[in-house]
Amino acid sequence: MKSIICEEPKMFKATNTEKPEYQKGNAIVNIKRIGICGTDLHAFMGNQPFFKYPRVLGHELAGVIDSIEDNSKGLQKGDQVSIIPYMECGQCIACRNGLTNCCTDMKVMGVHFDGGMCEQISVPFDHLIQTNGLTLDQSAILEPLSIGAHAVRRSNVKDGEFVLVIGAGPIGLGVITAAKQTGARVIAMDINEERLNFSREWANVDYTINALKTPVDQLMDITDGDMPTVVFDATGNSKSMMDAFQYPANGGKLIFVGLVKSDITFDDPLFHSKELTLLASRNATKEDFDFVIQSIENGYIDANRFITHRSNFDNLINEFDNWLKPETGVVKAMVEL
């Protein structure tokens, strides 16, 4: 079958590999859509933590079941599915407490083991979500939007709160859409005006701020001097993450959704004087996928506009470099098989 392997940073190779063999408890899934995410871009550039080469990338996936044994989930051959790409051990303290998204032995598809940039994969059927009521495109964007939904659920945002989301890329947009559904007043911050415009048009964000133009003053104006009570940083940029400590209100929360391969430092007197709560948010759970499905079904999320660039599988390698360039205006690139 056709596969694309990232052999080393900045090097893809198209090749033929063996089809996956049957394993008890797994389904064979024919891949139909592959969303390209920041993890794929960082891995290609050599900046992704927890990563080893060579690797088949791809974990934002939608497909159709090719074969499956009888199972308690009622999944059948021919069902359309989305894939939960985080493989937990099921035994550690996090798993025992229902926190499978931060398992102590977490293995993420396309990062710790080969992912879905190929025609067919084998997946544990308890990591499949039947999506016959959605389109393939909608099924493929469940995973990135679920990351945002998980961060919002973890933050316990309340109706009417001022919420700042730093980074208006795909993950930040997922945070915005989930926060909006809580009734929060959401502010998007970015340095890219096109992404800020997109957050207004697609996610119906309440306010936008260019981070290069006195953001503290703008936040003070918007919140009548109070500052946001909840701040999410979805940039994966160390400077942005360190600057973010100045934005929450006293008694507020700061949630890091993006991941960066470096140390993060902050001024302790500022942190203590505000009595801030600092949270990390990692991956997502099935509950978050279910929330996003409901959001799509209720009309909160327009997959057609979220996906801004497309390629077929055979042309992926040629297109990938363009998706790394901010000037191309990529929000979400989608590969079709």
Disulfide bonds with the S-S distance in Angstrom:
none
